[in-house]
Amino acid sequence: MKKQIAGLIVAGILIVGSLTGCGGSTAEPDDYVTNKGYELTAKDTAGGVSEGDLAGASTGIAKEDIKVGVLYISDPADGSGYSYTHDLGILGMQSNLGLSETQIERKIVEDTDTQGTAAAIEECISDGCNIIFTTSWGYMETTAEMAEKYPDVYFSHGTGYLSNGTNFNNYFGRIYQARYLSGIVAGMNTTSNQIGYVAAQDISNSEVTGGIDAFAIGVASVNPDAKIYVAVTNSWYDAEREEAAARMLLDMGCDVMAQHCDTPYPMTLAQEYGVYGIGYNSDMSKETPQACLCSVIWNWSAYYTAAVDSIINGTWSGENYYGGISEGLVQITDLASFCAEGTQEKVDEALDALLNGSSNVFDGEMRTNTGEIIGSAGTTLDDATITGAMNWYYENVVVVES
């Protein structure tokens, strides 16, 4: 599959442009990996970087001497989900910068296996990798340790929060913005007012919880009667638990499914049950054309290209990256033709508000499902809170035992 995707890139697949209209891009996953709009433009309290801010730490490394190591929690060749989408980004970076296949080294290791993670990183370094991307939350602490052990190697960790400001940074994005838009789609298309959501982690994890809350706020903005039923698997990748959680929610009567998990089971089972779903990571309409209302997607090539390019040209400084819709890092795909009437208009309106800054999703007073009030009128939650202190669920969220 990697050869097929690389061949499509060489053949000149369309490049994704700026976000306009609902969902921004009409591209399939194989299209958006070649996005050239990778300039870093977001800087905020969470440590994002702007163009030119990755400044001056080295004299650079010749492009022919660059070797990139990547750690995945599952095999990208599975063709969908989290690791697949990251690998699309790596392939896009490889194409954008003109690197050869021998300059990319991939390792598949469970992120709960700290010894295996350390061994995989050691192998990458022994094989000459000078930058290593560790793509999952559970790799974080091991990556931090290895960065201290190997100060001349660059480490970049996806999700999480640790970094050292020199050879070890953190990258993630405002995926909650796209989840908010997809919540509008879900709220407009449920008839049972029961929406299922398979979540990898519980309320203690801000990354997952913030996405659920943004989705729930989007649902409530167009359908105040709908509830989001959340089933937690307690694993970033567990096919058996993800399938079981999805079946449970569907058997409860959920007629739209959403997910923050690695496999496409919530989507494939939604199609099997004859209901709708919101895909995640990549465009899941390719597997579920009768069910997929839209997908929440990442364009990781935007970051990977910028990071590797900064090492080549000597402008890496170790700052963290936190991009969003305006940078092209996150988006939703075009809506399915069978979406309910008026869905497009509602999403367009919300997208315009995000782009012009009049909406930041977590605005004003928000009531939790335990009756507490978060935030205050005229304010919006800052990035540090969104990324590290989202330990509450929005008022229309119901957690069910999976």
Secondary structure, 3 states (H helix, E strand, C coil): CHHHHHHHHHCCCCCCCCCCCCCCECCCHHHHCCCCCCCCECCCCCCCCECCCCCCCCCCCCHHHCCEEEEECCCHHHCCHHHHHHHHHHHHHHHHHCCCHHHEEEEECCCCCHHHHHHHHHHHHHCCCCEEEECCHHHHHHHHHHHHHCCCCEEEEECCCCCCCCCEEEEEECHHHHHHHHHHHHHHHCCCCEEEEEECCCCCCHHHHHHHHHHHHHHHHHCCCCEEEEEECCCCCCHHHHHHHHHHHHHHCCCEEEEECCCCHHHHHHHHHCCEEEEEECCHHHCCCCCEEEEEEECCHHHHHHHHHHHHCCCCCCCCEEECHHHCCEEEECCCCCCCCCHHHHHHHHHHHHHHCCCCCCECCEEECCCCEECCCCCECCHHHHHHCCCCCECCEEEECC
